[in-house]
Amino acid sequence: MKFLNTAVFLFLMLAGQAQAFKSPVSWRFKINYLENNEAELVFTARIEGDWHLYSSTLPVGSGPIPTSFNFEESADYKLVGKVKEGVAKEEFDPNFNMVVKYFGKSAEFRQRIRMLSSKPFVAKGYLEYMVCNDETCLPPTAVDFEFQIVPPQPKEETQLPVEKDPINYAASRDTQASEEVLEETTSADDEMAMAPDEAVSEEVTTAQLTTSEGEKSSFTGLFIFSFLGGLAALLTPCVFPMIPLTVSYFTKQSQNRAQGISNALIYGLSIMVLYVGVTYTITRLAGPAAMNAFSTNPYVNLLFFALLVIFAISFFGAFEITLPSSWVNKADSASERGGVIGIFFMAFTLALVSFSCTGPIIGTLLFEAFSGGIKGPLIGMTGFSLALAIPFTLFAAFPGWLNSLPRSGGWLNSVKVVLGFIELALAFKFLSTADLVWQSGILLREYFILIWIAIGILLTIYLLGFYRLPHDSKSEKIGVGRLMLAVISLSFTLYLIPGLWGAPLKLISGLTPPMWYTEAPLGKSTTAQHSVSEYIEGAHPESCPHGLNCFHDFDKGLAYAKVVNKPILLDFTGWGCVNCRKMEEKVWSDPRVLSKLQNDFVLISLYVDERTPLPVDQQYYSEILGQKIRNIGNYWAEFQAKHYGTNSQPYYVIIGHEDLTPLNKPEAYNTNIEAYLAWMEEGISKFRSLPKK
């Protein structure tokens, strides 16, 4: 199992860190739209290490190759002047025996053009450059560039600031393009031709993404969940027996009580530094957008499904997952040094020795927290490590408390088996996420609930002693604690059964597939207070909560909103977003909220993890997200970050028809139904007070 053990450890510790090979120079392209039908094409180079990129003004043939830009001829535009560049360094280069002008670290070049066409067009060509350092030069390199240019349209009314061509989301998902909403929407679409942003300074960077009150509430729940995960890990056979060993270590190392308490505090802090530090490194290297994409990537979810099944089988006693013994021995030897360094390595030894029990729990917590960007994993791992550190710190500081601990025994293995059942149930959560993102219809809501019911029954009869697993000890009677767990398990299993016939199961909302993802028509349940009264062209009730007529295409939703004169409720969501499902099943299911969503708003649900690829000619690099926009989900994620300064879901914004400015403060994850209703009422009131055109 050494190969598996090492692979699992590296996956958990290094997930998100893998990076592709980077050349010394990377290029970014951007468009600045100016007045008088002019635009500025911006070429930005990032230069690594001590490499030099040479100026475009160097004479050709007398030294290093200058940076040059070659545009394909086109009747749609013409160049205005020559390429302008930033301030270059100028010094004598002994390698070329001449004075050269070059850029280090970064360089920027700008080419102004005049747009001759009123229709969207492409300006493309290639640039050529050469880089050298003090020892060597690389061969000249050519890079193709392509700018998707959308000339500004006559402004008959205020235009929405969307930087690319509107994306026909519905057409990308359907086999045939949808018809227009109503005849009037044709003229409405023409009126709403979208122009790019002109002010570059208004762009939102990743560092500016904000945290809303709803996110704080979600992070609180994540902290509590992670803290409970740490307590569960504490009661496993890999961790619990380490408590007396730790107390023995500190008893020998400490000369008096004060030193013992001081060493215990350092030990507890070291545990937290280890877990949180590794997590911080992973998240900082990957970035918040990558963390969110990681958590909703179907292939990653499938991999976690397989890993959790393996972990569950290990917890059941089929095999043991351990790290290479050499790692543990080295850490243990380092802990014998004493002092702060010795205490730190004692904590490191604990992390390595307990990995077979804590690894699956850590992996699950981290994956659940990835959708929270950088903050989510840090908050989750702080909760986990704090729960793990507090008992060790207290018992190391007060050794006499050991007498109050229960003795190690077969109950520890029972705890591990119970965690195995929990891991197995959570594994299907990851399989469900992959299924939802792909919309493959394999793990529908009824099937998911049925699997959980089966797991609950098996756990209940295990706790009641009807069967034993390989490492279980013989027991003629069942303890009170075990009996209480059996009661809880049976009660939870019985609670799940009505879900097979459409009960909302609000207690676990977000974990199960949404209520519309079902064999029942439009996902209607027996408790639903809503029925679709009319078919609206371009809406998707089959993939919207409670059968609502929601749009997945912004332009069609906007056009329909103008026809019916209703405010727009933008719903930034995701197929794999747990908190989105909780809001839909706990808040949107309320008859009052549901009535407003149906009658008072035009709902536009934009899925940031939608995998439908964009046409190649519409793909581009986003400075905001720090990645290439390749699919519909990437596009909506950038749309949200650019205009609303956040990349978390769920996120709700009420807007009018003229621009993207929120009519009131946007709402995030908040299961307070009364507060949500008040927010909706405020948005409706603000919309009605807008001046009529």
Phi, psi and omega per residue, in radians:
M1 nan 0.016 -3.047
K2 -1.050 -0.715 -3.133
F3 -1.075 -0.791 3.131
L4 -1.106 -0.757 -3.109
N5 -1.049 -0.820 -3.120
T6 -1.140 -0.724 3.137
A7 -1.092 -0.751 -3.141
V8 -1.106 -0.768 -3.122
F9 -1.099 -0.806 -3.129
L10 -1.117 -0.638 3.117
F11 -1.104 -0.778 -3.099
L12 -1.237 -0.634 -3.049
M13 -1.512 -0.433 -3.033
L14 -2.085 0.175 -3.138
A15 -1.020 2.342 3.114
G16 1.532 -0.121 -3.068
Q17 -1.627 -0.345 -3.065
A18 -1.072 2.305 -3.109
Q19 -2.310 2.517 3.107
A20 -1.295 2.824 3.120
F21 -1.078 2.371 3.140
K22 -1.958 2.337 3.038
S23 -1.338 2.892 -3.121
P24 -1.063 -0.423 -3.104
V25 -2.227 2.278 3.013
S26 -2.107 2.494 -3.036
W27 -1.965 2.497 3.039
R28 -2.222 2.484 -3.091
F29 -2.146 2.457 -3.093
K30 -2.600 2.672 3.132
I31 -2.011 2.268 2.962
N32 -1.915 2.080 3.129
Y33 -1.518 2.286 -3.074
L34 -1.983 -3.055 3.115
E35 -1.454 2.976 3.065
N36 1.040 0.694 3.096
N37 1.022 0.565 3.092
E38 -1.995 2.718 3.092
A39 -2.489 2.756 -3.135
E40 -2.076 2.117 3.109
L41 -1.601 2.133 -3.035
V42 -1.911 2.203 3.092
F43 -1.969 2.045 -3.113
T44 -2.026 2.228 3.134
A45 -1.907 2.375 3.002
R46 -1.906 2.150 -2.992
I47 -1.995 2.205 -3.063
E48 -1.545 2.713 3.002
G49 0.926 -2.384 -3.100
D50 -1.811 0.396 3.092
W51 -1.283 2.647 -3.134
H52 -2.090 2.333 3.013
L53 -1.859 2.318 -2.962
Y54 -1.613 2.679 -3.073
S55 -1.124 2.684 3.088
S56 -1.381 -0.134 -3.090
T57 -1.702 0.004 3.115
L58 -1.129 2.499 3.079
P59 -1.174 2.461 -3.103
V60 -1.369 2.345 3.005
G61 1.622 -0.105 -3.085
S62 -1.902 0.041 -3.105
G63 -3.102 -2.445 3.116
P64 -1.150 2.679 -3.126
I65 -1.271 2.188 -3.139
P66 -1.262 2.774 3.042
T67 -1.278 2.252 -3.088
S68 -2.312 2.720 -3.097
F69 -2.232 2.218 -3.072
N70 -2.141 2.053 -3.105
F71 -1.813 2.423 3.027
E72 -1.250 2.484 -3.139
E73 -1.164 2.503 -3.125
S74 -2.706 2.542 3.083
A75 -1.467 -0.070 -3.079
D76 -1.492 -0.302 -3.113
Y77 -2.773 2.929 3.010
K78 -2.450 2.642 -3.139
L79 -1.288 2.470 3.082
V80 -1.988 1.853 -3.123
G81 1.284 -2.939 -3.126
K82 -1.781 3.016 3.103
V83 -1.153 2.311 3.054
K84 -1.836 2.503 -3.101
E85 -2.226 2.876 3.105
G86 -1.261 -3.036 -3.101
V87 -1.351 2.073 -3.124
A88 -1.696 2.670 3.027
K89 -1.357 2.610 -3.106
E90 -2.358 2.109 3.127
E91 -2.776 2.918 -3.140
F92 -1.354 2.287 3.130
D93 -1.940 1.953 -3.109
P94 -1.139 -0.420 3.133
N95 -1.150 -0.615 3.123
F96 -1.821 -0.081 3.132
N97 0.976 0.785 -3.129
M98 -2.815 2.892 3.053
V99 -1.440 2.233 -3.126
V100 -2.143 2.738 3.035
K101 -1.972 2.247 -3.057
Y102 -2.567 2.951 3.096
F103 -2.112 2.444 3.018
G104 -2.092 2.544 3.112
K105 1.283 -0.946 -3.128
S106 -2.693 2.776 3.095
A107 -2.667 2.615 3.132
E108 -2.375 2.342 3.113
F109 -2.209 2.497 -3.110
R110 -2.302 2.343 3.076
Q111 -2.196 2.123 3.133
R112 -1.538 2.486 3.094
I113 -2.312 2.743 3.008
R114 -1.928 2.215 -3.107
M115 -1.429 2.120 -3.113
L116 -1.732 -0.235 -3.114
S117 -1.924 2.566 3.089
S118 -1.603 -0.121 3.131
K119 -1.754 2.735 3.102
P120 -1.021 2.480 3.115
F121 -2.582 3.070 -3.102
V122 -2.069 2.263 2.990
A123 -1.854 2.041 -3.068
K124 -2.419 2.932 -3.128
G125 2.969 -2.598 3.094
Y126 -2.600 2.675 3.042
L127 -2.012 2.704 -3.116
E128 -2.296 2.368 -3.109
Y129 -2.594 2.938 3.123
M130 -2.411 2.459 3.107
V131 -2.195 2.537 3.090
C132 -2.434 2.756 2.903
N133 -2.162 -2.874 -3.052
D134 -1.232 -0.244 -3.044
E135 -1.996 -0.537 -3.017
T136 -2.673 2.913 3.042
C137 -2.187 2.606 3.059
L138 -1.702 2.658 3.119
P139 -1.036 2.682 3.086
P140 -0.969 2.446 -3.084
T141 -2.115 2.381 3.087
A142 -1.876 2.388 3.131
V143 -2.226 2.169 3.082
D144 -1.291 2.491 3.022
F145 -2.277 2.712 -3.100
E146 -2.667 2.181 3.130
F147 -1.989 2.164 3.046
Q148 -1.495 1.864 -3.016
I149 -1.876 2.230 3.139
V150 -2.031 1.775 -3.139
P151 -1.053 2.487 3.120
P152 -1.132 2.461 -3.137
Q153 -1.620 2.787 3.058
P154 -1.006 2.282 -3.018
K155 -1.565 1.466 3.053
E156 -1.285 -0.478 3.020
E157 -2.626 2.913 -3.042
T158 -0.982 2.334 -3.076
Q159 -1.760 2.640 3.125
L160 -1.435 2.384 -3.056
P161 -1.486 1.308 3.059
V162 -1.928 2.281 -2.885
E163 -1.414 -0.216 -3.116
K164 -2.185 3.031 3.023
D165 -0.992 2.442 3.064
P166 -0.996 2.458 -3.072
I167 -1.732 2.200 3.124
N168 -1.434 1.473 -3.074
Y169 -1.072 -0.787 -3.073
A170 -1.083 -0.712 -3.117
A171 -1.151 -0.551 -3.138
S172 -1.242 -0.407 -3.130
R173 -1.682 -0.457 -3.090
D174 -1.653 2.787 3.132
T175 -1.321 -0.422 3.101
Q176 -2.260 2.608 3.124
A177 -1.152 2.455 -3.125
S178 -1.276 2.673 3.038
E179 -1.324 2.926 3.110
E180 -1.223 2.721 -3.062
V181 -1.036 -1.051 3.059
L182 -2.417 2.968 3.137
E183 -1.044 -0.621 -3.102
E184 -1.156 -0.396 -3.048
T185 -1.217 -0.350 3.112
T186 -1.073 -0.819 3.111
S187 -1.206 -0.575 3.126
A188 -1.141 -0.692 3.124
D189 -1.117 -0.689 -3.135
D190 -1.120 -0.651 -3.125
E191 -1.161 -0.533 -3.002
M192 -1.693 0.567 3.038
A193 -0.993 2.331 -2.936
M194 -1.742 2.357 -3.118
A195 -1.867 2.612 -3.141
P196 -1.246 2.815 3.057
D197 -1.180 2.437 3.134
E198 -1.750 -0.476 -3.079
A199 -1.700 1.878 -3.123
V200 -1.116 -0.521 -3.087
S201 -1.154 -0.293 -3.117
E202 -1.429 -0.140 -3.121
E203 -1.160 2.528 -3.132
V204 -1.677 2.257 3.067
T205 -1.606 2.878 -3.131
T206 -1.026 -0.633 -3.094
A207 -1.176 -0.320 -3.084
Q208 -1.607 -0.049 -3.106
L209 -1.102 2.373 -2.984
T210 -1.768 2.923 3.057
T211 -2.023 2.130 -3.105
S212 -1.543 2.999 3.104
E213 -1.089 -0.649 3.128
G214 -1.110 -0.672 3.100
E215 -1.117 -0.677 3.128
K216 -1.068 -0.709 3.100
S217 -1.099 -0.722 3.121
S218 -1.131 -0.702 3.120
F219 -1.143 -0.584 3.082
T220 -1.090 -0.786 3.097
G221 -1.103 -0.681 3.113
L222 -1.107 -0.716 3.129
F223 -1.082 -0.786 -3.130
I224 -1.119 -0.772 3.129
F225 -1.056 -0.741 -3.135
S226 -1.206 -0.664 3.103
F227 -1.078 -0.758 3.098
L228 -1.129 -0.611 3.064
G229 -1.095 -0.671 3.083
G230 -1.135 -0.693 3.097
L231 -1.135 -0.671 3.105
A232 -1.124 -0.715 3.120
A233 -1.113 -0.573 -3.136
L234 -1.091 -0.520 -3.057
L235 -1.650 0.383 3.114
T236 -1.730 2.799 -3.111
P237 -1.102 -0.327 -3.125
C238 -1.448 -0.428 -3.006
V239 -1.900 -0.800 -3.033
F240 -0.980 -0.793 3.132
P241 -1.145 -0.257 -3.141
M242 -1.301 -0.297 -3.096
I243 -1.088 -0.919 3.121
P244 -1.112 -0.564 3.102
L245 -1.138 -0.685 3.111
T246 -1.134 -0.755 3.129
V247 -1.067 -0.727 3.123
S248 -1.080 -0.714 3.139
Y249 -1.068 -0.826 -3.089
F250 -1.275 -0.510 3.077
T251 -1.103 -0.681 3.139
K252 -1.306 -0.607 -3.066
Q253 -1.390 -0.427 -3.025
S254 -1.709 2.291 -3.124
Q255 -1.523 -0.381 3.113
N256 -2.607 3.043 -3.059
R257 -1.119 -0.722 -3.126
A258 -1.069 -0.756 3.124
Q259 -1.170 -0.607 3.121
G260 -1.106 -0.762 3.124
I261 -1.160 -0.711 3.136
S262 -1.089 -0.794 3.128
N263 -1.121 -0.654 3.135
A264 -1.123 -0.710 3.119
L265 -1.137 -0.714 3.097
I266 -1.102 -0.655 3.139
Y267 -1.124 -0.823 3.131
G268 -1.096 -0.723 3.112
L269 -1.124 -0.641 3.130
S270 -1.118 -0.678 3.097
I271 -1.037 -0.809 -3.114
M272 -1.177 -0.708 3.139
V273 -1.071 -0.713 -3.133
L274 -1.086 -0.948 -3.068
Y275 -1.189 -0.808 -3.103
V276 -1.243 -0.638 -3.123
G277 -1.099 -0.802 3.114
V278 -1.109 -0.732 3.125
T279 -1.092 -0.735 3.140
Y280 -1.081 -0.724 3.134
T281 -1.069 -0.786 -3.132
I282 -1.081 -0.850 -3.053
T283 -1.215 -0.626 3.138
R284 -1.189 -0.674 3.139
L285 -1.180 -0.634 -3.076
A286 -1.483 -0.668 -3.113
G287 1.557 2.770 -3.049
P288 -1.133 -0.701 -3.133
A289 -1.137 -0.695 3.121
A290 -1.159 -0.634 3.124
M291 -1.110 -0.758 3.140
N292 -1.150 -0.748 3.112
A293 -1.127 -0.642 3.134
F294 -1.056 -0.743 -3.063
S295 -1.253 -0.385 -3.124
T296 -1.878 -0.009 3.129
N297 -1.177 2.162 -3.061
P298 -1.109 -0.615 -3.134
Y299 -1.202 -0.683 3.092
V300 -1.141 -0.700 3.107
N301 -1.116 -0.671 3.084
L302 -1.124 -0.692 3.118
L303 -1.112 -0.742 3.111
F304 -1.165 -0.602 3.059
F305 -1.025 -0.833 -3.141
A306 -1.113 -0.748 -3.132
L307 -1.104 -0.747 -3.118
L308 -1.188 -0.586 3.050
V309 -1.119 -0.728 3.097
I310 -1.110 -0.775 3.109
F311 -1.046 -0.745 -3.126
A312 -1.092 -0.770 3.123
I313 -1.089 -0.655 3.080
S314 -1.116 -0.764 3.120
F315 -1.108 -0.510 3.108
F316 -1.292 -0.200 3.043
G317 1.842 0.154 -3.123
A318 -1.218 -0.624 3.104
F319 -2.811 2.987 -3.103
E320 -2.028 2.270 3.078
I321 -1.709 2.005 3.135
T322 -2.327 2.760 3.067
L323 -1.427 2.788 3.092
P324 -0.919 2.328 -3.075
S325 -1.070 -0.484 -3.136
S326 -1.093 -0.605 3.118
W327 -1.120 -0.806 -3.115
V328 -1.132 -0.733 -3.117
N329 -1.105 -0.723 3.136
K330 -1.140 -0.750 3.130
A331 -1.148 -0.671 -3.134
D332 -1.165 -0.689 3.108
S333 -1.124 -0.692 3.134
A334 -1.149 -0.514 -3.114
S335 -1.224 -0.300 -3.117
E336 -1.363 -0.082 -3.138
R337 -1.166 -0.486 -3.068
G338 1.422 3.100 -3.132
G339 1.222 -2.918 -3.100
V340 -1.101 -0.722 -3.131
I341 -1.117 -0.735 3.115
G342 -1.098 -0.708 3.127
I343 -1.138 -0.698 3.118
F344 -1.069 -0.781 3.139
F345 -1.245 -0.407 3.002
M346 -1.134 -0.732 3.075
A347 -1.144 -0.662 3.116
F348 -1.139 -0.671 3.080
T349 -1.074 -0.733 3.094
L350 -1.022 -0.782 -3.131
A351 -1.071 -0.692 -3.118
L352 -1.278 -0.795 -3.091
V353 -1.127 -0.657 -3.061
S354 -1.549 0.102 -3.030
F355 -1.039 -0.657 -3.085
S356 -1.057 -0.453 3.107
C357 -1.736 -0.651 -3.086
T358 -1.487 -0.468 -3.096
G359 -0.944 -0.901 3.123
P360 -1.059 -0.677 -3.126
I361 -1.192 -0.766 3.115
I362 -1.071 -0.796 -3.133
G363 -1.028 -0.760 3.128
T364 -1.119 -0.788 -3.125
L365 -1.109 -0.772 -3.125
L366 -1.082 -0.776 -3.094
F367 -1.129 -0.718 3.114
E368 -1.119 -0.522 -3.067
A369 -1.522 -0.250 -3.060
F370 -1.043 -0.567 -3.126
S371 -1.169 -0.190 3.094
G372 -1.552 0.326 -3.141
G373 1.190 -2.481 -3.133
I374 -1.328 -0.641 -3.061
K375 -1.184 -0.664 -3.073
G376 -0.971 -0.994 3.131
P377 -1.057 -0.640 -3.141
L378 -1.154 -0.747 3.119
I379 -1.156 -0.755 3.131
G380 -1.077 -0.797 -3.106
M381 -1.276 -0.477 3.030
T382 -1.116 -0.776 3.107
G383 -1.097 -0.757 -3.128
F384 -1.121 -0.875 -3.076
S385 -1.195 -0.562 3.105
L386 -1.130 -0.765 3.108
A387 -1.103 -0.584 3.141
L388 -1.350 -0.597 -3.033
A389 -1.398 -0.632 -3.043
I390 -1.011 -0.907 -3.126
P391 -1.069 -0.751 3.137
F392 -1.092 -0.710 3.138
T393 -1.130 -0.804 -3.107
L394 -1.131 -0.792 -3.125
F395 -1.231 -0.530 3.066
A396 -1.238 -0.577 3.135
A397 -1.377 -0.562 -3.099
F398 -2.243 1.388 -3.052
P399 -1.000 -0.482 -3.097
G400 -1.103 -0.374 -3.135
W401 -1.185 -0.272 -3.125
L402 -1.005 -0.537 -3.098
N403 -1.118 -0.376 -3.126
S404 -1.507 -0.147 -3.132
L405 -1.348 2.515 3.026
P406 -1.191 2.664 3.133
R407 -1.266 2.596 3.043
S408 -1.124 2.619 -3.123
G409 3.134 -2.829 -3.091
G410 -1.093 -0.394 -3.126
W411 -1.102 -0.490 3.108
L412 -1.129 -0.728 3.112
N413 -1.169 -0.596 3.090
S414 -1.099 -0.687 3.072
V415 -1.048 -0.744 -3.141
K416 -1.111 -0.693 3.118
V417 -1.150 -0.735 3.103
V418 -1.041 -0.758 3.081
L419 -1.085 -0.579 3.083
G420 -1.077 -0.742 3.090
F421 -1.116 -0.698 3.119
I422 -1.134 -0.747 3.096
E423 -1.064 -0.710 3.138
L424 -1.111 -0.734 3.112
A425 -1.120 -0.759 -3.135
L426 -1.172 -0.478 3.121
A427 -1.007 -0.695 -3.131
F428 -1.245 -0.357 3.011
K429 -1.103 -0.731 3.131
F430 -1.226 -0.670 3.072
L431 -1.095 -0.671 3.121
S432 -1.123 -0.708 3.131
T433 -1.068 -0.802 3.100
A434 -1.063 -0.727 3.135
D435 -1.115 -0.700 3.131
L436 -1.156 -0.759 -3.128
V437 -1.083 -0.714 3.127
W438 -1.419 -0.272 -3.078
Q439 0.949 0.751 -3.067
S440 -1.488 -0.282 3.083
G441 1.250 0.389 -3.120
I442 -1.448 -0.823 -3.090
L443 -1.896 1.290 3.119
L444 -1.204 2.935 -3.037
R445 -0.968 -0.778 -3.110
E446 -1.094 -0.721 -3.121
Y447 -1.149 -0.725 3.134
F448 -1.060 -0.844 -3.118
I449 -1.114 -0.658 3.136
L450 -1.106 -0.691 3.100
I451 -1.124 -0.744 3.118
W452 -1.138 -0.639 3.092
I453 -1.097 -0.753 3.123
A454 -1.081 -0.751 3.118
I455 -1.123 -0.722 3.119
G456 -1.082 -0.697 3.119
I457 -1.141 -0.782 3.135
L458 -1.098 -0.692 3.112
L459 -1.146 -0.725 -3.115
T460 -1.093 -0.850 -3.097
I461 -1.240 -0.423 3.024
Y462 -1.174 -0.813 -3.138
L463 -1.113 -0.505 3.116
L464 -1.455 -0.007 3.020
G465 1.460 0.356 -3.139
F466 -1.296 -0.365 3.062
Y467 -2.665 2.814 3.123
R468 -2.172 2.683 3.091
L469 -1.813 2.941 -2.942
P470 -0.833 -0.734 -3.039
H471 -1.712 0.128 3.128
D472 -1.289 2.490 3.051
S473 -1.562 2.705 3.136
K474 -1.206 2.412 3.127
S475 -2.514 2.211 -3.115
E476 -1.492 -0.298 -3.137
K477 -2.380 2.793 -3.119
I478 -1.824 2.248 -3.131
G479 -1.250 2.882 -3.123
V480 -1.103 -0.741 -3.129
G481 -1.079 -0.743 -3.133
R482 -1.156 -0.687 3.119
L483 -1.119 -0.706 3.131
M484 -1.129 -0.692 3.081
L485 -1.101 -0.663 3.111
A486 -1.108 -0.704 3.110
V487 -1.094 -0.774 3.134
I488 -1.097 -0.785 -3.130
S489 -1.094 -0.768 3.134
L490 -1.150 -0.723 3.138
S491 -1.089 -0.760 3.130
F492 -1.117 -0.698 3.128
T493 -1.095 -0.771 3.106
L494 -1.119 -0.604 3.106
Y495 -1.082 -0.582 -3.094
L496 -1.262 -0.485 -2.978
I497 -1.002 -0.809 3.122
P498 -1.042 -0.357 3.116
G499 -1.106 -0.390 3.096
L500 -1.141 -0.389 -3.127
W501 -1.977 0.358 2.976
G502 1.819 0.070 3.083
A503 -1.106 2.508 -3.017
P504 -1.201 -0.484 -3.128
L505 0.923 0.972 -3.071
K506 -1.092 -0.418 -3.127
L507 -1.058 -0.548 -3.120
I508 -2.110 0.446 3.121
S509 -1.030 2.399 -3.090
G510 1.756 -0.513 3.104
L511 -1.507 -0.662 3.107
T512 -1.451 2.769 3.002
P513 -1.018 2.672 -3.117
P514 -1.083 2.795 -3.038
M515 -1.160 -0.418 3.117
W516 -1.398 -0.235 -3.124
Y517 -1.572 1.323 -2.930
T518 -2.626 2.968 3.056
E519 -1.297 -0.389 -3.119
A520 -1.227 2.518 -3.137
P521 -1.018 2.234 3.105
L522 1.019 0.266 3.105
G523 1.183 0.397 -3.123
K524 -1.255 2.484 3.100
S525 -1.981 2.921 3.136
T526 -1.166 -0.324 -3.129
T527 -1.767 0.018 -3.090
A528 -1.132 2.451 -3.133
Q529 -1.862 0.380 -3.006
H530 -2.490 2.497 2.997
S531 -2.432 2.525 -3.108
V532 -1.281 2.063 -3.055
S533 -1.568 -0.362 -3.132
E534 -2.645 2.677 3.109
Y535 -1.627 2.224 -3.142
I536 -1.956 2.121 -3.127
E537 -1.067 2.268 3.123
G538 1.662 -0.256 3.099
A539 -1.505 2.848 -3.062
H540 -2.293 1.228 3.127
P541 -1.120 -0.401 -3.121
E542 -1.225 -0.317 3.140
S543 -2.202 0.449 3.111
C544 -2.095 2.582 -3.124
P545 -0.991 2.393 3.032
H546 1.038 0.404 3.116
G547 1.208 0.380 3.137
L548 -1.174 2.635 3.046
N549 -1.440 1.424 3.116
C550 -1.806 2.739 3.106
F551 -1.837 2.543 3.001
H552 -1.867 0.003 3.132
D553 -2.056 2.124 -3.047
F554 -1.071 -0.774 -3.054
D555 -1.139 -0.738 -3.139
K556 -1.187 -0.669 3.090
G557 -1.137 -0.715 3.104
L558 -1.094 -0.793 -3.133
A559 -1.076 -0.730 3.139
Y560 -1.170 -0.689 3.130
A561 -1.065 -0.629 3.132
K562 -1.216 -0.609 -3.141
V563 -1.193 -0.776 -3.070
V564 -1.606 -0.066 3.095
N565 0.982 0.971 3.085
K566 -2.188 2.657 3.065
P567 -1.197 2.772 3.131
I568 -1.750 2.341 2.990
L569 -1.893 1.836 3.097
L570 -1.383 2.178 -3.119
D571 -2.009 1.700 3.066
F572 -1.442 2.004 -2.980
T573 -2.458 -2.988 3.131
G574 -2.754 2.591 3.109
W575 -1.076 -0.618 -3.105
G576 -1.758 0.305 -3.082
C577 -1.495 1.950 -3.098
V578 -1.160 -0.827 -3.106
N579 -1.165 -0.463 3.062
C580 -1.126 -0.766 3.130
R581 -1.138 -0.641 3.127
K582 -1.103 -0.742 3.118
M583 -1.123 -0.741 -3.120
E584 -1.145 -0.623 -3.050
E585 -1.623 -0.419 3.137
K586 -1.714 -0.610 -3.045
V587 -1.841 -0.916 -3.094
W588 -1.148 -0.377 -3.141
S589 -1.299 -0.263 3.093
D590 -1.096 2.289 -3.065
P591 -0.958 -0.611 -3.124
R592 -1.223 -0.755 3.109
V593 -1.156 -0.761 -3.115
L594 -1.077 -0.692 3.129
S595 -1.107 -0.718 3.136
K596 -1.187 -0.707 3.124
L597 -1.087 -0.612 -3.116
Q598 -1.378 -0.715 -2.942
N599 -1.840 -0.476 -2.975
D600 -1.917 -0.170 -3.101
F601 -2.302 2.788 2.847
V602 -1.821 1.991 -3.039
L603 -1.563 2.161 3.074
I604 -2.071 1.893 -3.123
S605 -1.729 2.046 -3.097
L606 -1.928 2.007 -3.049
Y607 -1.597 1.997 -3.059
V608 -1.367 -0.153 3.098
D609 -1.975 0.328 3.070
E610 -1.150 2.230 -2.997
R611 -1.616 -0.032 -3.123
T612 -1.007 2.116 -3.066
P613 -1.252 2.582 3.009
L614 -1.388 2.659 2.980
P615 -0.966 2.565 -3.065
V616 -0.993 -0.648 -3.104
D617 -1.293 -0.114 3.088
Q618 -1.872 0.023 3.106
Q619 -1.430 2.521 -3.099
Y620 -2.737 2.943 -3.140
Y621 -1.636 2.316 3.140
S622 -1.783 2.073 3.053
E623 -1.199 -0.512 -3.089
I624 -1.183 -0.848 -3.119
L625 -1.563 -0.254 -3.126
G626 1.235 0.590 -3.131
Q627 -2.731 2.942 3.117
K628 -1.437 2.399 3.103
I629 -1.501 1.806 -3.035
R630 -1.909 -0.373 -3.072
N631 -2.427 3.073 -3.096
I632 -1.041 -0.735 -3.132
G633 -1.067 -0.743 3.088
N634 -1.025 -0.722 -3.096
Y635 -1.087 -0.825 -3.126
W636 -1.222 -0.564 3.086
A637 -1.098 -0.753 3.104
E638 -1.186 -0.697 3.107
F639 -0.968 -0.778 3.139
Q640 -1.182 -0.828 -3.099
A641 -1.129 -0.671 -3.078
K642 -1.188 -0.767 -2.992
H643 -1.675 -0.352 -3.064
Y644 -2.240 0.064 2.959
G645 1.163 0.441 3.092
T646 -2.586 2.680 3.124
N647 -2.192 0.426 -3.122
S648 -1.884 2.717 3.120
Q649 -2.274 2.610 0.039
P650 -1.343 2.713 3.114
Y651 -2.598 2.193 -3.023
Y652 -2.084 2.296 -3.105
V653 -2.321 2.276 3.057
I654 -1.767 2.159 -3.122
I655 -2.299 2.887 3.051
G656 -1.627 -2.634 -3.054
H657 -1.840 -0.189 -2.975
E658 -1.647 -0.567 3.123
D659 -2.711 -3.073 -3.065
L660 -1.667 0.176 -3.127
T661 -1.204 2.232 3.116
P662 -1.077 2.426 3.092
L663 -1.315 -0.475 3.028
N664 -2.539 -3.125 -3.099
K665 -1.121 2.218 3.132
P666 -1.028 2.690 -3.127
E667 -1.960 2.602 3.105
A668 -2.167 -2.536 -3.110
Y669 -1.230 1.980 -3.140
N670 -2.752 1.883 -3.049
T671 -1.502 0.207 3.056
N672 -1.371 1.820 -3.040
I673 -1.094 -0.744 -3.119
E674 -1.091 -0.711 3.116
A675 -1.141 -0.688 3.136
Y676 -1.154 -0.709 3.092
L677 -1.092 -0.747 3.109
A678 -1.089 -0.666 3.104
W679 -1.118 -0.748 3.117
M680 -1.117 -0.767 3.126
E681 -1.057 -0.727 3.125
E682 -1.079 -0.758 3.130
G683 -1.098 -0.727 3.120
I684 -1.108 -0.750 3.137
S685 -1.097 -0.750 3.132
K686 -1.126 -0.655 3.136
F687 -1.137 -0.750 -3.111
R688 -1.189 -0.391 -3.141
S689 -1.513 -0.082 3.121
L690 -1.172 2.546 3.110
P691 -1.096 2.371 -3.126
K692 -1.444 2.500 3.133
K693 -1.817 nan nan
